Amino acid sequence: PILRIGGISLLVLVLAFGPFLAILWAKASRRRRRRRTGSPATRVAGGWDEYVDAAIDSGRAAPHTLTRSELAASFATPAGSDLAREADRAVFSPAGMSDADAERYWSAVEAERRELRREPGFWRAGRATESLRSLLRPLPPEAGSRARSADQARLAERGRRRAEPVRPTP
């Protein structure tokens, strides 16, 4: 009888807290992968994604049409503009970044994540921790992938200059 009661109690606990633990695990593994995988520039770009995810989880909107600087300004965090500038430098600058630069960037990202969680209050911070908004947001396509959505194809098409009209005339 003791084992049966213990087993049933454990099953109830797993069913009650399992989904919350699964969300925590998914976010932690995504953060670990972003922080440790790739070149230093890739890790800095992953740090920016982590900062954006933390802001989204805390209830801020992150339209895909804004640049990093505009997005950081809309989040209104103390070091957001510095994070945006460093991420742009890492991604677009021909100068290489060192591992120490990437670690410094991630330290700043972690400080901003803590600030975003602390800002709204205890219960909202708990909701942000368990929020699915950042896990369900659409991600940009991976480098080298050829599949594009209709919106991406239309945006790419807008930038091309062609002699013939986009739509054939009758």
N, C-alpha and C positions, 0 to 999 in steps of 0.2 A: 504493500500500500504506500509506503514512503517513496519508493521509486516511481510509482505511478503518479502520485501527487507532484513530485519533483519534475517528472517528465512533462506533465500537463502544464505546470507553471512555466517551465522553460519554453514550451511551445507557444504559450500565450505571450510571453515576453518577446520571442522572436517575431511573431506575427505583429505585435504592436510596434516594436521599435526597428524591425528589419528594414522597412522602406527608408526611414530616416538615416540609418546607418549606411544603406546603399548609396544615398545621395551624397553623404559625407565622403564615402570612399571614392565615388566617381569624381567629385571635385578635387579631392586630394591627389588622385592619380593623374588627373589632367594637369594640375599645377606642377607636380613633380616632373612629368614628361616635358612640359614647356620649359622648365628651369634647367633640365639636365641634357636635353637632346639637341644636337646640331651645333653649328658654329656659334661663336659669341653673338654675331648679328642676329641669328635666328633665335637665340635665347632672349635677346633684348626685345625682338618683335613678339615673342611669346609672353614676355613680361608686360608689354603693352596690352595684349589680349587679356591677360589676367586682371589688369587694372580696369579695363572696360567691363569685364565680367563682374567684378566686385561692385562697380557702379550700377550696373544693370540689376544685380541682385538687391541692391539697397533701394531700388525704386526709381532710378534715373532712366530717362529715355536716351537711346543711343542710335540716332538715325544713321543709316549707311551712307548718306550723302555728305556728311561732314568730314572735314579733314581731321587729322589727329589734334592739331592746335585748336580748331573750333570745338571739337568734342571735349577736350580738356577744359576749355573755357566754359562750356555748358555744364560740366560736372562741378566746377567751382571748388576744387580742392586746392590746398596750399601748394603742392608740388606738381600739379597736373601739367602745367605748361612746360615745366622742365622735363617731365617724363615724355611728353609729346616731342619736344625738340630732340632729345637724345634718341628716341626711337626712330625719328626721321633721319637723323645722322647715321644711325647704325644701318638702316635699310638702304638709303640712297647715296651715302658717301662712299667714294672709292677707297678711302683710308680704312684699314682693317681695325677691328676692335679686339681688345685682349680679353682673356678670361676674367681678369680683375675688373675690367669695365662692366662686363655682364653681371658679375656678382654685386658690384656697387648699384647697378640699375635695379637688380632684384631686391636689394635691401630697401631701396626707395619705394619700390612697388609694395613690398610688405608693410612698410609704414603707412602708405596711403590706404591699403586695404584695411588696416586696423582703424584708421581714421574714419573711413567710410562706414565701418561696422559700429563704431562708437557713437557716431553722430546722432542717429535717430532715437536711441534709447535701448534699453535692455530687451524688450519684447520684439521690437523691430529688428534688432541685431540677430535675434534667434530666428526670426522669419527669413532674414537675408541669408543666413547660413543654410537654411533648408530650401531656399528658393530654387525653382526649376527654370527660371527665366534665362539664365546664362547657359544652362545645359541644352535648352531647346532652341536657342537663337541660331539662325543660319550662319554657317561659317563660309569664309571665302574659299574658292576652290584651291586645291593644293597646287604647288608649283609643278608645271609640266602636264597638268591634266588638260585634256582637250574638250571635255564635255562642258557646255555652257548652257545656262538657262536662256530663255527667250529674252529676258530683261538684259542679261549680260551681253547677248549678241546684239541687241538693239543699241546699247550704249557703245559698244565697240564699233558698230556701223556708223554711228553719228560722227565719230572722229575721222573717218576716212574721207578723202577727197576723190571724187570720181567724175569722169566726164559724162558718163551716162546717168540718167535719172535713177533714183532708188526704185521707184515703181515704173514699170513700162507704161508708156502712154498708148491708148488705143488707136 
